[in-house]
């Protein structure tokens, strides 16, 4: 992926988000094979613990993509679980995000302010990563 023009604050926010996810090893859903660089050059190669051979190269663009999925999510009724009422869905794929509106708001507040407001923890960082890789939260 090409390097995007990002402010220093945005690079630091995305770097911190990625570091939070990678250094906690996905709470056990992935192994880290490579982890190098900093800022715009930061990247990691991770492998799904349950699906050996499924590897992903992730970088700041990956986390920016995940934030985009969360930002563009739509509220609608899941036809399989209509009693849940309106829940968040991926606007591109239609799949359920498995993320609460409160969780989404916290992530987007932190994203909008590059971390000056809101508090991103490992659960949030992993949700962003999973939305980028899978279009939804899978291991939440």
N, C-alpha and C positions, 0 to 999 in steps of 0.2 A: 504494500500500500504506500501511497505517496505521503510525504510529510505535509501536513496541513499548516497553514499560517495560524499559529496560536499565540495568545499572550503568554507571558512568563507565568502569570497566575494560573492560567488554564492548564499549562503543561504541568505545573506543580500539583494542581488538584488531580489531574488524571494519573500522574505518577504515584501520588499517595493512594489513590483508589486502587490502582493495580498492585502496588506493594502490599496493601492490606489484604487483598484477595490471595495473591500468590504466596506470601510468606505464612499464611495460615493453611496452606495446602488444601483449600476447598473444604475444610472440615472433613477431610478424608475421602473426597470423591476423585481427587486426582493426585498424581505424582508430578514433581517438577524435574524435568530432565536438563533443562538449560534455563539460566536466569542471568541476564547481563545487561549492561548499559545503564544509562540514567537519562531522565528527561525524555526528549524525542527519540532517543536510541534505545530506550528500555524495551526489552522483550523477554518472553519466557516461552519455553516449549513444555507443554503439559500433556500428560497421558491419563485418560479416564481409567480409574482403578478397576471399575467393573467391566470395562470393555477394552482389554489389552489390545494395543495396536491403534486405538483411536487417539491420535495425537493432534494437538492444536498449537499453532504458533500465535501467541497473543501479544499485543502491544497497545500503545495508547489509542490507536485507531479502533481497536477492538472495544475498548471501554467507552469511547465516544459513540460507537455504534450501539452498544447496549443502552446507553443513556438516551439515545434517539428512539429506540424501541419503547422504552418506558415513557418518554415524553409524548410520543404519538399514540399511546394506548387509548382504546375506546371503551367506554362503559356500555355493556349490553348484557342481556339475559343469556346465560349459557343454556342452550336447548336441552342438554343432558341433565342439568341440575336447575330447573326453573325456580325452585323454591329458594335458591341462593339470592335471587333478585339480580340486580345489575352488578356485574363484576368486570374487572379489566380484561381486555382482550388485545392481542397484537393486531394493530390496524392493517398490517400487510398480509399476515397469514390467517387471521381470524382465530388463532388458537388462544385459549385462556392463558393469561400470564401467571396465575397463581400468586398474585401479589395484592395486598390490601391497598385501598386508596390512601390510607394513612402512611403506609410504607412508601408508596410512590411519592407522596407529597414531601416526605422527609428527604428522599433521594433527590428530587427535582429542586428543592430549596437549596440543598448543598451544591448541586450542579450549577444552578443559576448564579450563585454567589461565589463559585469556586472555593467552597468550603468555609467562607466567612460566616455563613449562617447554616444551621442544620448540622447534624452530627452523623457522619458516615461510619458505620462499624463494619465488622467483617461480614455480617449477614447481608448488609446493603451492598457491599463491594462484590460479593459472590452473586447476588441477584443481578447486578449489572453485567457481570461476566456471562452468566447463564443466558440472559436475554440476548446478548450479542451472539453467543455460540448456537443456542438452541431456539431462540425466539420466545422463550418463556423461562420461568424458574422451574427447574427440574428437581433439584436436591434441597429444597427449602424446608 
